[in-house]
Amino acid sequence: MNIRVNWQASIALTGTVLKYLALALLVPLVVAIIYQEDIFAFVATIVITVTVGFLLEQLDPDPDLQPREALLLVAIAWLAVAIIGSVPYVIAGYDTASTLAHPVNALFESMSGFTTTGATVMGEISVDDHSHAIMMWRQLTQWLGGMGIIVLMIAILPELAVNGAQLIRTEAPGPELQKLTPKIAETARILWLVYFGFTVVLIGLLYGLNRVGVAPEMTFYNAVAHGFSTLPTGGFSPEANSIAAFSAVVQWVIIPFMVVAGTNFALFWYVLHDEPRRIVQNTEFRTYAGAIAVLAGLLGALLYSGGAPPLGDLGGTTEGVGENAIRQALFQTVSLLNSTGFATSNFAQWDGAAQVVLLTAMFIGGSAGSTGGGIKIIRWLVVLKIARRELFTAAHPEAVKPIRIGGYVVDEDVIRGVLGFTFLFLLIFAFATVFLIVDAARVGYSLTPLEAIGASIATIGNIGPGFGAVGPFGSYLEFPVTSKLVMIFLMWIGRLEIIPVLVLFTGAFWKR
């Protein structure tokens, strides 16, 4: 077979990406030095990362990226970063007898972090059982993966900026790329600066609550850790009880930032350029806000009327229960709709109707151009309009009715792409659900259909928590190794919108 793809160029640039990842590893190394914990794990990982990166670069000293090479680069770079990211877990895990000492568990945790899934195989999740440095690395992997590792590389590496549009289109969540400036590298820098700015603001607010005495648990360490996981819609927390470990005021502060994280970041660029109306005029954002309002309102009514277990801790007063119901309904709706995965209570214990509302939120997803996962709002809008057009043309066969979003006609190629992605997403989700059930039965692990559905959508949708044993305070630890490997694959393809990875497994991609 004549191979058309210059795979050496893609792997060489993957080596460059890994070398820059070594700089990110300096952050947990500093934390390790401060707390005198796991210093060797991060020093060793930095040496390994730089060495591997340098060796891979030698495959092609002057790489030239074409569209196929760009697809290959994005796919293998994300896999390579997750593999390298697992190294500190394995090294540190051997010293503490942690569950992360197992390479598959470590890769699961690393892939979950970089893809901002937030699913975990840790048993007890706290700095009491794992070092501050390991937990901070866990948080940082989400922040790096949120806006996109390749987008960051385009912003700082001129050799990637040449084919930056293709690379961002492959990595960015959503069916379209919104180019903000003539130069794609400048667009990448703008997106990362907006992302960085919101992160800094949130960290400042969270730590400020600590300083004024309303959130004593929100130390500077916790403020940074949760800033690193909120904006990327990651969901990891160094606290075993997630956001439930903090006061109600902390939860209220985090809610708007989760909404921001699920919004197309390009809209904030327009706000900075005196075009604030672009947000309210954006059809996808209005639909996103409407979905939050409807689902949160429905869930709040169910919680208030049903008296779910988390609502009984306020003394039973009408005012207290009402505020708690509103807060938890809004928090959990936003958290699961845009795939953050934070939790303020164990919603796995809520009644069936409330769990159905949350399951619905999981399937919706955030906006295109956000850090949110899932199918995405814009795709559901297109699918619904396609269904409406089919009904119309059934009654009027001679009519030509284009699909319009926000007054603009959607290209038929985009429509085919949306339908193809949605079909593949649901098909893979269904197959994965069945596989998890069968694989669990093979080893005698008790897994209900709802738990399998939750685990499947939580990994391919990069959401994190599911229901039952894999609920917000649960863990994926007890799944068989084969199931974990499948879910690692689901997280990988889910973050890269499925097709850029699956196309690598077709002969047409490699042949001339």
C-alpha positions as CSV (number, residue, x, y, z in Angstrom):
1,M,0.0,0.0,0.0
2,N,1.4,3.4,-1.0
3,I,1.1,5.6,2.1
4,R,0.1,9.1,1.4
5,V,0.4,10.5,4.9
6,N,3.8,12.0,6.0
7,W,3.5,10.4,9.4
8,Q,7.0,11.4,10.3
9,A,6.1,15.1,10.3
10,S,3.1,14.5,12.6
11,I,5.1,12.5,15.1
12,A,8.0,15.0,15.0
13,L,5.7,17.8,15.9
14,T,4.2,15.6,18.6
15,G,7.7,15.6,20.0
16,T,7.6,19.4,20.0
17,V,4.3,19.4,21.9
18,L,5.8,17.0,24.5
19,K,8.8,19.2,25.0
20,Y,6.5,22.2,25.8
21,L,4.5,19.9,28.1
22,A,7.6,19.6,30.2
23,L,7.3,23.4,31.0
24,A,3.8,22.7,32.4
25,L,5.2,20.0,34.6
26,L,7.2,22.7,36.4
27,V,4.0,23.9,38.1
28,P,3.4,20.7,40.1
29,L,7.2,20.4,40.7
30,V,7.1,23.7,42.5
31,V,4.2,22.5,44.5
32,A,6.1,19.3,45.3
33,I,9.1,21.3,46.5
34,I,6.9,23.6,48.7
35,Y,5.2,20.6,50.4
36,Q,8.3,18.3,50.1
37,E,6.2,15.6,48.4
38,D,6.8,13.5,45.2
39,I,9.6,15.7,44.0
40,F,11.3,12.7,42.2
41,A,8.1,11.8,40.4
42,F,8.0,15.1,38.6
43,V,11.7,15.5,38.1
44,A,11.7,12.0,36.5
45,T,8.7,12.8,34.3
46,I,10.2,16.1,33.1
47,V,13.4,14.2,32.1
48,I,11.4,11.5,30.3
49,T,9.2,14.1,28.6
50,V,12.1,16.2,27.2
51,T,14.0,13.1,26.1
52,V,11.1,11.5,24.3
53,G,10.1,14.9,22.7
54,F,13.6,15.4,21.5
55,L,13.9,11.9,20.0
56,L,10.6,12.2,18.2
57,E,11.6,15.6,16.7
58,Q,14.5,13.9,15.0
59,L,12.1,11.9,12.7
60,D,11.6,15.0,10.6
61,P,13.7,18.1,11.4
62,D,11.7,20.3,8.9
63,P,8.1,18.9,9.1
64,D,5.5,20.1,6.6
65,L,1.8,19.7,7.7
66,Q,-0.9,19.0,5.1
67,P,-4.5,18.4,6.1
68,R,-4.0,14.7,6.7
69,E,-0.9,15.2,8.7
70,A,-2.8,17.8,10.8
71,L,-5.5,15.3,11.6
72,L,-2.8,12.7,12.6
73,L,-0.9,15.2,14.7
74,V,-3.9,16.3,16.7
75,A,-5.0,12.7,17.4
76,I,-1.6,11.2,18.4
77,A,-0.6,14.4,20.2
78,W,-3.5,14.1,22.6
79,L,-2.9,10.4,23.1
80,A,0.9,11.0,23.7
81,V,0.2,13.9,26.2
82,A,-2.2,11.6,28.1
83,I,0.4,8.8,28.3
84,I,3.1,11.2,29.5
85,G,0.6,12.8,31.9
86,S,0.1,9.3,33.5
87,V,3.8,8.9,34.4
88,P,3.8,11.0,37.7
89,Y,0.7,9.0,38.8
90,V,2.5,5.7,38.3
91,I,5.8,6.8,39.9
92,A,4.1,8.4,42.9
93,G,1.6,5.6,43.2
94,Y,4.3,3.0,43.8
95,D,5.5,4.9,46.9
96,T,2.0,5.3,48.4
97,A,0.4,2.1,47.2
98,S,-2.1,4.2,45.4
99,T,-4.6,2.8,42.9
100,L,-2.8,5.0,40.3
101,A,0.2,2.8,40.4
102,H,-1.5,0.5,37.9
103,P,-0.7,1.9,34.4
104,V,-4.2,1.6,33.1
105,N,-5.6,3.4,36.1
106,A,-3.0,6.1,35.7
107,L,-3.8,6.5,32.0
108,F,-7.5,6.6,32.8
109,E,-7.0,9.5,35.2
110,S,-4.6,11.3,32.9
111,M,-6.9,11.0,29.8
112,S,-9.8,12.0,32.0
113,G,-7.9,15.1,33.0
114,F,-6.6,16.3,29.6
115,T,-10.0,15.6,28.0
116,T,-11.7,17.5,30.8
117,T,-13.9,14.5,31.5
118,G,-13.5,14.4,35.3
119,A,-14.1,10.7,35.7
120,T,-11.8,9.2,38.3
121,V,-10.4,5.9,39.4
122,M,-9.1,7.3,42.7
123,G,-10.5,5.7,45.8
124,E,-10.3,8.4,48.5
125,I,-10.0,11.7,46.6
126,S,-8.2,14.2,48.9
127,V,-4.8,15.6,49.6
128,D,-4.8,13.4,52.7
129,D,-4.4,10.3,50.5
130,H,-2.5,11.8,47.6
131,S,0.2,14.5,47.6
132,H,-0.6,18.2,47.0
133,A,1.6,18.0,43.9
134,I,-0.2,15.0,42.4
135,M,-3.6,16.6,43.0
136,M,-2.5,19.9,41.5
137,W,-1.1,18.1,38.4
138,R,-4.5,16.4,38.2
139,Q,-6.2,19.8,38.2
140,L,-3.7,21.4,35.7
141,T,-4.2,18.6,33.1
142,Q,-7.8,19.8,32.9
143,W,-6.9,23.4,32.4
144,L,-4.4,22.6,29.7
145,G,-6.9,20.4,27.8
146,G,-9.8,22.8,28.2
147,M,-9.1,25.4,25.6
148,G,-6.9,22.9,23.7
149,I,-3.3,21.9,23.8
150,I,-2.9,22.3,20.0
151,V,-4.5,25.8,20.2
152,L,-2.0,26.7,22.8
153,M,0.9,25.4,20.6
154,I,-0.4,27.4,17.6
155,A,-0.4,30.5,19.7
156,I,3.3,30.1,20.6
157,L,4.8,28.0,17.7
158,P,5.1,29.7,14.3
159,E,5.6,26.3,12.5
160,L,2.2,25.2,13.6
161,A,0.5,28.5,12.7
162,V,1.0,27.8,9.0
163,N,-1.7,25.1,9.1
164,G,-3.3,26.5,12.3
165,A,-6.8,26.7,10.9
166,Q,-6.9,23.0,10.1
167,L,-5.5,22.1,13.5
168,I,-7.9,24.2,15.4
169,R,-10.8,23.0,13.4
170,T,-9.8,19.4,14.3
171,E,-9.3,20.1,18.0
172,A,-11.9,22.7,18.8
173,P,-15.2,21.5,20.1
174,G,-18.1,22.2,17.7
175,P,-18.8,21.9,14.0
176,E,-17.3,25.2,13.0
177,L,-14.3,27.5,13.5
178,Q,-14.9,31.1,14.1
179,K,-11.8,33.0,12.9
180,L,-11.6,36.3,14.9
181,T,-8.6,37.8,13.2
182,P,-6.9,37.4,9.8
183,K,-4.0,35.5,11.5
184,I,-5.0,32.2,13.1
185,A,-2.2,32.4,15.6
186,E,-3.6,35.7,16.8
187,T,-7.0,34.1,17.1
188,A,-5.5,31.3,19.2
189,R,-3.8,33.8,21.5
190,I,-7.1,35.7,21.9
191,L,-9.0,32.6,22.9
192,W,-6.3,31.6,25.4
193,L,-6.1,35.1,26.9
194,V,-9.9,35.2,27.5
195,Y,-9.7,31.7,29.0
196,F,-6.7,32.7,31.2
197,G,-8.5,35.9,32.3
198,F,-11.6,34.2,33.4
199,T,-9.5,31.7,35.3
200,V,-7.6,34.4,37.2
201,V,-10.8,36.2,38.1
202,L,-12.4,33.1,39.5
203,I,-9.3,32.2,41.5
204,G,-9.3,35.7,42.9
205,L,-13.0,35.6,43.8
206,L,-12.8,32.2,45.5
207,Y,-9.7,33.1,47.5
208,G,-11.4,36.5,48.4
209,L,-14.3,34.6,50.0
210,N,-11.7,32.9,52.2
211,R,-10.1,36.2,53.2
212,V,-13.4,37.8,54.2
213,G,-14.3,34.7,56.3
214,V,-17.3,33.3,54.4
215,A,-15.4,30.3,52.9
216,P,-12.7,29.1,55.4
217,E,-12.2,25.9,53.5
218,M,-11.4,27.8,50.2
219,T,-7.6,28.1,50.8
220,F,-5.4,29.5,48.1
221,Y,-4.5,26.0,47.1
222,N,-8.2,25.1,46.7
223,A,-8.9,28.3,44.9
224,V,-6.3,27.6,42.3
225,A,-7.3,24.0,42.0
226,H,-10.9,24.8,41.3
227,G,-10.1,27.6,39.0
228,F,-8.1,25.1,37.0
229,S,-11.1,22.8,36.7
230,T,-14.1,25.2,36.4
231,L,-13.2,27.1,33.2
232,P,-12.2,23.9,31.3
233,T,-15.4,22.2,32.5
234,G,-13.3,19.5,34.0
235,G,-14.9,18.7,37.3
236,F,-11.9,17.3,39.2
237,S,-11.6,18.5,42.8
238,P,-9.0,17.8,45.5
239,E,-11.9,17.5,47.9
240,A,-13.7,14.1,48.2
241,N,-17.1,15.9,48.3
242,S,-16.4,18.1,45.3
243,I,-18.1,21.5,45.6
244,A,-20.3,20.1,48.4
245,A,-17.3,20.6,50.6
246,F,-17.7,24.4,50.4
247,S,-20.3,26.9,51.6
248,A,-23.4,27.9,49.5
249,V,-21.8,31.2,48.6
250,V,-18.9,29.4,46.9
251,Q,-21.4,27.4,44.9
252,W,-23.2,30.5,43.8
253,V,-19.9,32.1,42.7
254,I,-19.0,29.1,40.6
255,I,-22.3,28.8,38.8
256,P,-21.8,31.9,36.5
257,F,-18.3,30.8,35.6
258,M,-19.6,27.3,34.6
259,V,-22.1,29.1,32.4
260,V,-19.2,31.1,30.9
261,A,-17.2,27.9,30.3
262,G,-20.1,26.5,28.3
263,T,-20.4,29.6,26.1
264,N,-18.6,30.2,22.8
265,F,-15.5,32.1,23.9
266,A,-15.4,34.1,20.7
267,L,-18.5,36.0,22.0
268,F,-16.5,37.4,24.8
269,W,-14.0,38.8,22.3
270,Y,-16.8,40.7,20.7
271,V,-17.8,42.1,24.1
272,L,-14.3,43.4,24.6
273,H,-14.6,45.1,21.3
274,D,-17.8,47.0,22.2
275,E,-20.2,44.6,20.6
276,P,-22.0,43.2,23.7
277,R,-25.2,42.6,21.7
278,R,-23.5,39.8,19.8
279,I,-24.1,37.6,22.9
280,V,-27.8,38.1,23.2
281,Q,-28.3,38.0,19.4
282,N,-26.5,34.7,19.1
283,T,-29.0,31.9,18.5
284,E,-26.9,29.2,20.1
285,F,-26.3,31.3,23.3
286,R,-30.0,32.0,23.6
287,T,-30.8,28.3,23.2
288,Y,-28.1,27.4,25.7
289,A,-29.5,29.9,28.3
290,G,-33.0,28.7,27.6
291,A,-32.1,25.0,28.1
292,I,-30.5,25.9,31.5
293,A,-33.5,27.9,32.6
294,V,-36.0,25.2,31.6
295,L,-34.1,22.2,33.0
296,A,-33.1,24.0,36.2
297,G,-36.7,25.2,36.7
298,L,-38.0,21.7,36.3
299,L,-35.4,20.1,38.5
300,G,-35.9,22.8,41.2
301,A,-39.6,22.0,41.3
302,L,-38.9,18.3,41.6
303,L,-36.4,18.8,44.4
304,Y,-38.6,21.2,46.3
305,S,-41.7,19.1,46.0
306,G,-40.0,15.7,46.4
307,G,-37.8,16.6,49.4
308,A,-34.7,14.9,48.0
309,P,-32.1,13.9,50.7
310,P,-29.8,16.8,50.2
311,L,-32.6,19.3,51.0
312,G,-33.1,18.0,54.5
313,D,-29.9,19.5,56.0
314,L,-31.3,23.0,56.4
315,G,-33.6,22.4,59.3
316,G,-36.7,21.9,57.2
317,T,-37.6,25.6,56.9
318,T,-39.4,26.6,53.8
319,E,-37.0,29.4,53.0
320,G,-33.9,27.3,53.5
321,V,-35.2,24.3,51.5
322,G,-36.3,26.7,48.7
323,E,-32.9,28.3,48.4
324,N,-31.2,24.9,48.5
325,A,-33.5,23.5,45.9
326,I,-32.9,26.4,43.5
327,R,-29.2,26.4,44.1
328,Q,-28.7,22.7,43.7
329,A,-31.0,22.5,40.7
330,L,-29.2,25.4,38.9
331,F,-25.7,24.2,39.9
332,Q,-26.3,20.5,38.8
333,T,-28.1,21.5,35.6
334,V,-25.3,23.8,34.5
335,S,-22.6,21.4,35.6
336,L,-23.9,18.4,33.7
337,L,-25.3,20.3,30.7
338,N,-21.9,21.8,29.8
339,S,-20.0,18.7,31.0
340,T,-18.2,20.3,34.0
341,G,-19.2,17.4,36.4
342,F,-18.9,19.3,39.7
343,A,-21.4,18.2,42.4
344,T,-23.0,19.9,45.3
345,S,-24.8,16.7,46.5
346,N,-25.0,13.1,45.6
347,F,-27.6,13.3,42.8
348,A,-27.3,9.5,42.4
349,Q,-29.6,9.3,45.4
350,W,-32.2,11.6,43.9
351,D,-35.5,10.2,42.7
352,G,-36.0,8.8,39.2
353,A,-37.6,12.0,37.7
354,A,-34.8,14.2,38.9
355,Q,-32.2,11.8,37.4
356,V,-34.0,11.8,34.1
357,V,-33.7,15.6,33.9
358,L,-30.0,15.4,34.6
359,L,-29.5,12.6,32.0
360,T,-31.2,14.9,29.5
361,A,-28.8,17.7,30.4
362,M,-25.9,15.3,29.8
363,F,-27.0,14.7,26.2
364,I,-27.3,18.4,25.3
365,G,-23.7,19.7,25.8
366,G,-22.2,23.1,25.7
367,S,-21.7,25.6,22.9
368,A,-19.4,25.3,19.9
369,G,-16.2,27.1,20.7
370,S,-16.6,26.6,24.4
371,T,-14.7,24.1,26.6
372,G,-17.9,22.1,27.1
373,G,-18.4,18.6,25.9
374,G,-21.4,16.6,24.6
375,I,-23.1,16.8,21.3
376,K,-23.3,20.6,21.5
377,I,-26.3,23.0,21.3
378,I,-25.6,24.1,17.7
379,R,-25.8,20.5,16.5
380,W,-29.2,19.9,18.2
381,L,-30.4,23.2,16.6
382,V,-29.4,21.9,13.2
383,V,-30.9,18.4,13.8
384,L,-34.2,19.9,15.0
385,K,-34.4,22.2,11.9
386,I,-33.6,19.3,9.6
387,A,-36.6,17.4,11.2
388,R,-38.8,20.4,10.7
389,R,-37.7,20.7,7.1
390,E,-38.4,17.1,6.4
391,L,-42.0,17.5,7.7
392,F,-42.4,20.6,5.6
393,T,-41.1,19.1,2.4
394,A,-43.2,16.0,3.0
395,A,-46.2,18.2,2.5
396,H,-44.6,20.4,-0.2
397,P,-42.3,18.1,-2.2
398,E,-41.5,20.9,-4.7
399,A,-40.3,23.3,-2.1
400,V,-36.6,24.2,-1.6
401,K,-36.2,25.1,2.1
402,P,-32.6,25.9,3.3
403,I,-31.6,25.5,7.0
404,R,-31.0,28.8,8.7
405,I,-29.4,29.5,12.0
406,G,-29.4,33.1,13.2
407,G,-30.5,34.3,9.8
408,Y,-27.6,32.6,8.0
409,V,-28.0,29.6,5.7
410,V,-26.2,26.5,6.9
411,D,-24.2,24.9,4.2
412,E,-25.3,21.4,3.2
413,D,-21.8,20.1,3.8
414,V,-22.1,21.3,7.4
415,I,-25.5,19.6,7.7
416,R,-24.0,16.3,6.6
417,G,-21.2,16.7,9.1
418,V,-23.7,17.4,11.9
419,L,-25.8,14.4,11.0
420,G,-22.7,12.2,10.7
421,F,-21.3,13.2,14.0
422,T,-24.6,12.9,15.9
423,F,-25.2,9.4,14.4
424,L,-21.7,8.2,15.3
425,F,-22.0,9.7,18.8
426,L,-25.2,7.9,19.5
427,L,-24.2,4.7,17.9
428,I,-20.9,4.5,19.8
429,F,-22.6,5.5,23.0
430,A,-25.1,2.6,22.5
431,F,-22.4,0.0,21.7
432,A,-20.3,1.2,24.6
433,T,-23.2,0.9,27.0
434,V,-23.9,-2.7,25.9
435,F,-20.1,-3.5,26.1
436,L,-19.9,-2.2,29.7
437,I,-22.8,-4.3,30.8
438,V,-21.5,-7.5,29.1
439,D,-17.9,-6.9,30.3
440,A,-19.1,-6.3,33.9
441,A,-21.1,-9.5,33.9
442,R,-18.0,-11.4,32.6
443,V,-16.1,-10.6,35.8
444,G,-19.0,-10.6,38.2
445,Y,-19.1,-6.8,38.7
446,S,-22.7,-5.6,39.5
447,L,-23.6,-2.9,37.0
448,T,-27.2,-1.7,36.4
449,P,-28.3,-0.5,33.0
450,L,-28.6,3.1,34.3
451,E,-25.1,2.9,35.6
452,A,-23.8,1.6,32.3
453,I,-25.7,4.4,30.4
454,G,-24.3,7.0,32.8
455,A,-20.7,5.7,32.5
456,S,-21.0,5.6,28.7
457,I,-22.4,9.1,28.2
458,A,-20.1,10.5,30.9
459,T,-17.0,9.3,29.1
460,I,-17.8,9.9,25.5
461,G,-19.5,13.2,26.4
462,N,-16.5,14.2,28.7
463,I,-18.9,14.7,31.5
464,G,-17.4,12.7,34.3
465,P,-19.9,11.5,36.9
466,G,-22.8,9.2,36.1
467,F,-25.3,7.4,38.4
468,G,-25.1,4.8,41.0
469,A,-21.5,3.5,41.7
470,V,-20.1,6.1,39.3
471,G,-22.1,9.0,40.8
472,P,-20.6,12.3,41.7
473,F,-18.9,10.9,44.8
474,G,-18.2,7.5,43.3
475,S,-15.4,6.0,41.3
476,Y,-14.7,4.0,38.1
477,L,-12.1,2.0,40.0
478,E,-14.0,-1.3,40.1
479,F,-14.6,-1.6,36.4
480,P,-12.7,-4.3,34.6
481,V,-9.4,-3.3,32.9
482,T,-11.0,-3.9,29.5
483,S,-13.9,-1.5,30.3
484,K,-11.4,1.1,31.5
485,L,-9.5,0.8,28.2
486,V,-12.7,1.3,26.3
487,M,-13.7,4.3,28.3
488,I,-10.2,5.8,27.8
489,F,-10.9,5.4,24.1
490,L,-14.3,7.0,24.5
491,M,-12.8,10.0,26.3
492,W,-10.2,10.4,23.6
493,I,-12.5,10.4,20.7
494,G,-15.2,12.4,22.6
495,R,-12.8,15.3,23.2
496,L,-11.7,15.3,19.5
497,E,-15.2,15.1,18.2
498,I,-14.9,11.4,17.1
499,I,-14.2,11.7,13.4
500,P,-10.6,13.0,13.6
501,V,-9.7,9.9,15.5
502,L,-11.9,7.3,13.7
503,V,-10.7,8.4,10.3
504,L,-7.3,7.2,11.2
505,F,-8.6,3.7,11.3
506,T,-9.8,3.8,7.6
507,G,-7.8,2.7,4.7
508,A,-8.9,5.8,2.7
509,F,-7.0,8.0,5.1
510,W,-3.6,6.3,4.5
511,K,-3.9,5.4,0.8
512,R,-2.8,7.5,-2.2
